[in-house]
Amino acid sequence: MTIPSVAVVILNWNGKALLEQFMPGVIKSVYPNLQLIVGDNNSTDDSVAFLKANYPQVRIIVNDHNYGFAEGYGRVLDQVEADYYVLLNSDVEVPENWIQPVIDAMEVDSNIAVAQPKIKWQKNKSQFEYAGAAGGYLDLHGFPFCRGRLFDTVEIDTNQYEDQREIFWASGAALFVRSKCWKEAGGLDPDFFAHMEEIDLCWRLKNLGYKVIYCPKAEVYHVGGGTLNANNPYKTYLNFKNNLVIMQKNLPLNDAYSRIFIRMCLDFIAWIHFLLQGKSDFAWSINKAHYHFLQNLSRNGRKRAAKQIDFLKHTGQYPSSIVWAYFIKKIRFYSQLP
């Protein structure tokens, strides 16, 4: 039997300290047909020199500009040949055997396009990590959340999510994707720059009839916030803008604009919340996100794929409001959701 080829690709921008910390573990990854690649987004530190001096076995692909996460990966992966790509954040610690279980799960079903391992917090490995946990979901209004993380409540891993299952989206912190599916869908949307581009990719692939899964037999440990931390208004801007864009691109036309209108109304509540907290810069980020979304309505409308599937029929879609469940009903754990 031919062993599928796997390319683990880390996108770096001025991340020498993270490469020093986590590259030794990546190098020890055990898989019989493996390429290790670092794509550099035109770093101004000495990341590339460090890699060349210490890890000559790692292939380095240098972009001529900082293109962000989405376009940066696109430009790098255009130069990589493998059956599977693994998009791995530079701030992720991996054990030796983290690749094989996920590839085994994907090889069982050729309809699986994307998968993620269990993602836990590198600073406390008993706890799930915010940006992935045990797989991603979307609620009725397009709000993303995770099994193991609802808003800012992150669960301790007590083996409560040990079942492999289909999810809505997989985390970009450790994203396994079948290369032919990546190419069929056109990869990540470069206009996203960063944040939620993996949700958009997974949604487009689900609209094409593919599956996205969570594989608990492998786990990795993510620091989180390595590029933009949660207290950065620009991150708030990207999250609110990109969330609206993924809805416009992927919802059926007869459903898209009513859901987007409701979502923008809910965003207004978040805007009031930020103002009441004295976070006017975060409130302004929502203003800017809505303005740029509306400004690019035609541009993003042209990106809509020919095929959209009824949102409520997708596996991993939660047919109620996670905002209502969390803030009104005080539900804090995925297992408590009705």
N, C-alpha and C positions, 0 to 999 in steps of 0.2 A: 504494500500500500504506500502510495506517495504521501510523504509528510507535508502538510500545507506550510507554505512559507509565511513567516510573520515578521513585520517590520515595526519595532517599537520606536516611535518618533517623539522626541521631546522638543517642544518649541521654547526657545530661550530668548530673553531680552534682559541684558544686564543682570543676569542671575548667577554670577560666579559662586556666590556663597551657597546657594541652593545646590548647584552642581557639585561643589566640594562635599556637601553633606550627603546627598542622595545618589550620586552617580556610582559610588562603590557598590551599593546594593543592586542597582540596575545591571551593572556589569556581571554580577553573580547570577542573574536570571537563568534558569535552566529550561531550555527548549531546543530541540535538535535542529531546527531550521530557522535560525533567528538572525535578523539584522538589527543593529543598534545605531540609531541616527539622531543627531541633534540638528535641528533647524534653527539657525540664529537670525533674529529679526534686526540685524544691523546694530548689535550691541556696541556701546561706547566704553564698556569696561573691558577687562582682558579675559572674558569668558572663552573666546575662541582660542587664544594662546594657551590658556590653562588646559583646555581639552586636548589640544595638539601635543602638549608636553607630557600629559599624564595618561591619556586614553587614546593612543594611536589606533586602536581597534574600532573606535567609534567613527562612523562617517559623519562629516560636517557639511551641511548645505547652508550657505550664507545668502540671505536675502539682502537686497541693496537698500532697504528701507524698513522701518518698523511698521509692518502692515497689520498689526494687531493679531489676535488669535485666529480669526476666521480666514482672512486672506493670507496671513502668514503660513498657516497650515496648508492651504490650497496650493500655494506656490512651491512649498517643499514637497508635498506628496505628488505633485506633477512629475517629480524627478525620481520617484521611488516605485519599484516593481516588487510586489508581494501579493500573496493571496489574501492576507489580512493586514490591515493597518491597526496599530494601537496608538492612539493619541494619549500620551502620558504627560501630565503636568510636571514641571520641574520640581515642585514641592511635594512630591509623593514618594514615600518610602515603600519599597516592595520586598517581599520575601522571595526566596529562590524559586518557589513553585507556583507563582501566581498566574502564569500564562496558560499552561496545559489544560487546567480544568475548564477554562472559558472556551478555548478552541475545541475541546472535546464536545462541549455542549452545543456549540454552533455547527459542528460537523454532522451532528445527528439529524439536523433539519436544514436543508439548503434555503429554506424560506426565512431563516433568522438572518437579518442583515446587521444588527447591532446588539452588543451585549456589554454589561458592566459587571465587575466583581463587587463584592461587599466593600463598602468604603467606610473606613473608620478614622477617627481623629488621631493624628500622629502624636499629639501631645498627651493623649489619654486613650490608650488603645482598647479600653473597655467600652468606649462610647462611639456611637455612630458619628459620621462627619456631615456637616451641614449640606455640602454640595453634592449629594449623591446617596448617602446612607444605603438603604436596601432597595433602591430603585425609584424612579421618578414617575409622578402622576400629574394630571391636570384636572382641575375642578370644572364645574359647569360654566364658570366665567373666565376660564383660561388661566387661573392662578396655579402656578406650579408648586408642588410639595413633594415630600418623599416618604416612603415607608420607613419610619424611624426618625423623621424630622417634620414637624408641623410648625411653620413659621420659625420662631426662635427656640422652640422646645425640641431638644435633641435627646433621643433615648439612649440608655445604656444597652449594650448588646448582651442579652441573656439567652441567645440562641432562639429568640422568638420569630425570626425571619429566616429560617433555614431551608425554606422551600424554593426551588427554582421556579420562576413564573414569568409570564409575559407582563411587561410594564408599558408605560406610555413613552417615557424618554430615559435615556441613559446619561450619566454624568460625563461631561467633557474632561473630568480629572483623570479618568482611566477608561477611555472609550475604545472598545473593540469593534471594528467595522469591516465587513467583507468588502474588499477593494472593488469588485465589480458593481456592488450596490452603491458604493461611494461615487463611482463614475457615472452610473445610471442616473443618480439623483443630482449630480453636479456638485457634490461636496458641500462645504459650508458656504453660506451666503456672505460674501466679503463685506457687504454693507453693514453687517452687524458689529463689526470691529471686535467686540467681546461681549459675552453674557447672552445666554439663551440660544446661541447659534446651534448648539447640540440638540435642543428641543425642536427647533425648526427642521433640522436634518432628520431627526427621528419621525417627526410628524409627516414630512414629505415621503419618507420611506413607507410609513404605515398607509398613507394614501395610495401608494403603489402596490399594496398588498403584502408587504413584508412584516416581519415580527421584530420586536425589541425585547430582550430578556435580561433578567437579573440572575447571576450565577453565584450562589452563596459558598460554593466549594473553594473559591479563591477570594482573598481579601487583600486590600492595600490600605496604606495609612497616609492620609492627606493632611497637610498643614492648613491649607485654606487661606484665601486672601493674599496670595503671594504677589499678585500684580495690582489689584485694587481691593482695599479692605472695605468692610461693611460701612465704615464711617466716612466714605468718600462720596460726596454728592454726585460725582460723575458716574459712579456705579449705579446710583439711584436713577439717574437719567437714562442710562443704557437699559436697565431692567424694565423701566416703565415703557420706554419707546419700543424696545425689541419685543416686549410681550404683546403689544398691539399689532406689530408687524406680523408676528407669527400667526395671529388670529386672522388677519386680512389675507395672508398668503394661503392658508391651509383649510379654512372653513368653507363649506359649500356656500355659494353666493347667496342663496336664499336665506341663509342663517347668519352670515358673517356680520353684516352691518348692525343688526339688532343686538347681537352679542357684544359687538365693539362699543355700541352706545351705552349699554348697561355697564360695561367694564370701565368706560371713561367716567361714568357717574360714580362708581366705586372708588376710582382713583381720586376723585374730588374729596371723598371722605378722608383718604390718606393725606391729601393736601391740607385739609383742616387740622388733622392730627399733628402733622409736622409743625404747623403754625402755632398750635397750642403748646407744643413742646419748646417753642422758641427756635426751631430749626428752619429758619426762613430760607436758607440756602438749599435745603432738601425740598421744600415746597416749590422753590423756583425751578428745581430740576424736573419736577413733574410738569410745570408749565412748559418748559423747554421741550420735554419729551413729547407732549401732546402737539405742540406747534410743529415740530419736525415730522411727526407722524402724519399730520394733516397736509403739510407741505409736500410730502412725498407719496401722497395717496395714489396718484396715477402711476408713478414709477414702480411702487410695490405691487400695484394691481396688475401690471404687466408681467410680474414674476409668478402669478398664480398658475399652478400646474393645470393641465387639462382635466385631471381627475381629482375630485375631492370626495371623501367618504363621510357620511353622516357622523358628526362628532360623537354623538352618544353611542355609536356602535363600536367605537375603538376600544380595545382592551387597554385598561389602565386609565380610562376616563372615569372620574368620580362624578356621578350625576346629581350632585348637590353643591352647596356653597361651602368651601373650606373656611371662608371668612366667618360665616355664620356659625359653623361648627366650633371654631376655635375661640372666637371673641364673645359670642353670645351663649352658646351651650357649654363653653369651657372644656371642650374635649382637647386633650393634650397628646394622645397617642393614636397612631394609625389604627391599632387594633380595636379602639373604641368607636371608630366611625361606623355609622349605621349602613 
